[in-house]
Amino acid sequence: MAIFFRELKANLKSLLIWSAIIALLIVIAVAKFAAFAGNPETLKILDSMPPALLDALSMRAFNLTTLSGFYGVMFIYFGLMGAIAAAMWGSDIISKEERDKTVESTLVLPVSRAQVVTAKALAALVNCIALVLITWAVSLVAVRSYNPDPTFFKFLALEMQAMLVIELIFLAIGLLLGCSMKRYKISGSVAVGIILMTYFLSVASALDERLDFFKYFSPFKYFDSGELFRSGKLEVSYLLLSAAIIVVCVIAAYQLYRRRDLYI
């Protein structure tokens, strides 16, 4: 438990920074929504944009003059921010021991390597949950002046659930990279690169029907905001695929870290 609480304390600053970034994003977005709210004329701006691009950004799936529609478009940014934060926490929480030359002092404790990974992973998991809850709370406060209806509250709750699953996927991937990469200094950069690659795959799958199969390689497409809004639920098949990715990455992380030579 000592390692768990130490990691919570060590990553508090990072959590506060990411929370501030998302809070600022929400405040700016809600301020911009004032130009769209109940004003269909503003939608004419979108007519000049290519239809494929609108589809890629889910902008044709929603009515931007409604709060639910505007938040549907904003979801991809929440997902990206959450994914990057989670991946960085997952990779850095392991690799920083070698980077900061503290791995020897950690491993002399009466705990196994598996216990070290577990404690650190749980601390990163708490951060992910906290980031989602903060995003949720700030959103509710930011939109209160627009008197949101029950549909919006339900959709926002669904988005936050999807955001958490996306975070868990990239937390597991980051953890795997942190536990396995000998070049521990670049594990965070590799994690961010994977996130950007999967995001662009989700965009490409929407641009051309022939590239639709790309969606299976992008967690962002598992929880497409347009589909979430239409169905009102998370797709079970994608939840199972997400769970499989998380389980495989976590098991591999434990196995590889247990066998790996550490730099002290």
ChimeraX attribute file (.defattr): number of C-alpha atoms within 10 A of each C-alpha:
attribute: neighborCount
match mode: 1-to-1
recipient: residues
	/A:1	10
	/A:2	7
	/A:3	18
	/A:4	19
	/A:5	14
	/A:6	13
	/A:7	18
	/A:8	19
	/A:9	12
	/A:10	13
	/A:11	17
	/A:12	11
	/A:13	11
	/A:14	15
	/A:15	19
	/A:16	15
	/A:17	12
	/A:18	17
	/A:19	22
	/A:20	15
	/A:21	12
	/A:22	22
	/A:23	19
	/A:24	13
	/A:25	17
	/A:26	21
	/A:27	16
	/A:28	12
	/A:29	15
	/A:30	20
	/A:31	13
	/A:32	12
	/A:33	18
	/A:34	13
	/A:35	13
	/A:36	18
	/A:37	17
	/A:38	14
	/A:39	12
	/A:40	13
	/A:41	10
	/A:42	13
	/A:43	12
	/A:44	9
	/A:45	8
	/A:46	12
	/A:47	9
	/A:48	7
	/A:49	10
	/A:50	9
	/A:51	14
	/A:52	15
	/A:53	15
	/A:54	16
	/A:55	17
	/A:56	17
	/A:57	21
	/A:58	22
	/A:59	20
	/A:60	17
	/A:61	17
	/A:62	19
	/A:63	18
	/A:64	22
	/A:65	19
	/A:66	19
	/A:67	23
	/A:68	21
	/A:69	21
	/A:70	20
	/A:71	24
	/A:72	27
	/A:73	21
	/A:74	19
	/A:75	22
	/A:76	21
	/A:77	14
	/A:78	19
	/A:79	24
	/A:80	19
	/A:81	19
	/A:82	27
	/A:83	29
	/A:84	23
	/A:85	25
	/A:86	31
	/A:87	33
	/A:88	25
	/A:89	29
	/A:90	31
	/A:91	32
	/A:92	25
	/A:93	22
	/A:94	25
	/A:95	28
	/A:96	15
	/A:97	19
	/A:98	16
	/A:99	14
	/A:100	9
	/A:101	13
	/A:102	13
	/A:103	17
	/A:104	13
	/A:105	10
	/A:106	15
	/A:107	13
	/A:108	9
	/A:109	10
	/A:110	8
	/A:111	11
	/A:112	13
	/A:113	16
	/A:114	14
	/A:115	15
	/A:116	18
	/A:117	22
	/A:118	16
	/A:119	20
	/A:120	23
	/A:121	23
	/A:122	16
	/A:123	23
	/A:124	30
	/A:125	21
	/A:126	11
	/A:127	21
	/A:128	25
	/A:129	19
	/A:130	16
	/A:131	26
	/A:132	23
	/A:133	16
	/A:134	17
	/A:135	22
	/A:136	18
	/A:137	12
	/A:138	17
	/A:139	18
	/A:140	14
	/A:141	10
	/A:142	17
	/A:143	16
	/A:144	9
	/A:145	8
	/A:146	12
	/A:147	9
	/A:148	14
	/A:149	10
	/A:150	9
	/A:151	13
	/A:152	18
	/A:153	13
	/A:154	14
	/A:155	21
	/A:156	20
	/A:157	13
	/A:158	18
	/A:159	27
	/A:160	20
	/A:161	19
	/A:162	25
	/A:163	26
	/A:164	21
	/A:165	24
	/A:166	22
	/A:167	27
	/A:168	25
	/A:169	23
	/A:170	29
	/A:171	30
	/A:172	28
	/A:173	27
	/A:174	34
	/A:175	33
	/A:176	28
	/A:177	29
	/A:178	31
	/A:179	29
	/A:180	24
	/A:181	17
	/A:182	15
	/A:183	10
	/A:184	22
	/A:185	16
	/A:186	15
	/A:187	26
	/A:188	22
	/A:189	15
	/A:190	18
	/A:191	26
	/A:192	20
	/A:193	13
	/A:194	18
	/A:195	21
	/A:196	16
	/A:197	14
	/A:198	20
	/A:199	20
	/A:200	16
	/A:201	23
	/A:202	26
	/A:203	24
	/A:204	20
	/A:205	21
	/A:206	22
	/A:207	18
	/A:208	12
	/A:209	10
	/A:210	10
	/A:211	14
	/A:212	15
	/A:213	13
	/A:214	18
	/A:215	20
	/A:216	16
	/A:217	15
	/A:218	22
	/A:219	27
	/A:220	25
	/A:221	21
	/A:222	24
	/A:223	25
	/A:224	22
	/A:225	28
	/A:226	20
	/A:227	17
	/A:228	18
	/A:229	22
	/A:230	11
	/A:231	10
	/A:232	14
	/A:233	16
	/A:234	18
	/A:235	14
	/A:236	10
	/A:237	10
	/A:238	15
	/A:239	16
	/A:240	11
	/A:241	14
	/A:242	17
	/A:243	15
	/A:244	13
	/A:245	17
	/A:246	20
	/A:247	14
	/A:248	13
	/A:249	21
	/A:250	23
	/A:251	12
	/A:252	19
	/A:253	22
	/A:254	20
	/A:255	16
	/A:256	17
	/A:257	20
	/A:258	16
	/A:259	11
	/A:260	12
	/A:261	10
	/A:262	15
	/A:263	14
	/A:264	12
